[in-house]
Amino acid sequence: MADAGAVLVVGAGPGLVSAVARRFSEAGMPVAVSTRTQKTVDDLAGQINRTGGISKGYVADATDEDAVISLFD
């Protein structure tokens, strides 16, 4: 699975979606996380990085199509 590239998890607020991001990281995948607030992005990406994973966070509202498309630029 780790040879597949990276995973983008959109809407990574607290709860299930954050758990999914952490699980991909535990499986060896680099994880990009995105949510509406900088603090939530920093907290989750920081947690993944502190536990040995590779993560980067991006602020974007998952209900805004242009914001989500910008994650791929």
Secondary structure, 3 states (H helix, E strand, C coil): CHHHCCEEEECCCCCHHHHHHHHHHHCCCCEEEEECCHHHHHHHHHHHHHCCCCEEEEECCCCCHHHHHHCCC
